[in-house]
Amino acid sequence: MNFDTANTWAAVLKALAHPTRLQIVAELLKATKCVSDIQEILPASQANISQHLTVLRHAGIVNFAQDGSQRCYYVSRPNLASSVIALLAEGEPVICKSKNDIDLEKRSPGGPCCAQ
C-alpha cells in the first residue's frame, strides 16, 4: 500500500470514527433522509447533524440530492459502509498472546523487540 492510499483510507476511517456519524450512516443505509428526518431519530441538533454530514460527504461516504430547499442524503459507498458496520457488529473478541505463543524466529529481524 502506498502513502496516498493509506491517507485516503485513513480519512474514510476517521470520518466513520464518531458515534453520531456511525449512527447517521446506519440510518442512511436504511433509506435516503434529509437532515430533519435524521434529527427526529438522533439526539442531535440540526446544525450538528449537518456538520457530521459534511465530514461524511468530504470523505466520500455520503452525498445528497437537492429536493427544493432540502438536501436528501444517501450513502454513496453502501458496500463499504455496510461492510464496516457489519464487521464492527460481529464483536470479534480481542486476542491476547503470551511470549510463548509468538514464534520469535518468524518475526522481522532488527526491530527493537528483537534486539539481542
N, C-alpha and C positions, 0 to 999 in steps of 0.2 A: 504494500500500500504506500502510495506516495504522500507527501506532505499536504498537497491540496485536497486530496481525497479525505485524509484524516481530518482536516479543518472543516470540510463540508459535512462529514458525518458527525463531528463534534457539535456543530451548530444545530443540527437536527435534534440530537440527543439533549442538548442544552435547552432547546425550545420546549421539549417534552418534559423536562425535569422540573416541573412545578405542578403541585396538586390541582390547582384550578385549571391549568392548561390541559392536563390529562383528562379531567372531567369534561371540559369543553370538547375535546377530540372524541371522547367516548360518546357524548351526546350527538355530535355531528355525524358519527358513523351510523347512527340510527336513522337520521334524516337531516335534510337541509333546514337550517334555522336562522332567524335573524337575531340580533342582539337582545331584543325584548323577550323572545322565546327562551333564550338561554338564561336571562335574568330571572325568569319565573321558576327555573329549575335549580339554579345555583345561588348560594347566599353571597352574592357579589353585586356591586353597583354596576350600572350600565357603562360608566366610564372605565371601571376596572376590567370588565369583560372586553371592552373594545381594545384596551391596551394589550391584553393577553392575545386577542385575535390578531393584532398587528404583529406581535412576536411570532406567532404561528404562521402567519402569511409570509413574513420575510424569510422564514426557514423553509418555505415551500410545502408546508404540511396542509394548510387550508387556503382557500381562495373564496371569492364571493362573486355573485351576480347581482347587479343592481335591479331592484324592483321598485320603480318610482323613487321615493326618498329613502327606501330601506335597502340595506345590503343583506342579501341572503347568503350565509356562509355554508360551505360544504368542505369535506375532506378531499384534497386534491391528490393525495397519495394514500388511498384507502388500504392497499395491501401492506404498505409499511406501517401505517398507524395501527391497523388491526393486529398485525403480527407482533409489534412491540407490546401492545396491551395484552395479547394472549400469552406472550412469554412472561410478562410480569404476573399475570393471573395464575400461572402454573404454581407459583410459590415454591420454586426449587429450593431445597434446603442448602444451607451453606455447609460445605465440607471442610473439615479440619484434618490436616495431616501432621503426623509426628515426624521427626527427623528420620526415624526408622522406615517410614512409609515412602520416603523420597529416595530414588536411586541417584546417589551423588555422581556416579560416573556418567549419567546421561544429561547432566546439567551443563550449561555453557561454561567453558573454562574462562578464567580471567576475571570473572565478576568478583565484587567484594565479598560475597558469601562463600566464594570458593578459594579464597586465599589460603595458602598452605602455611 
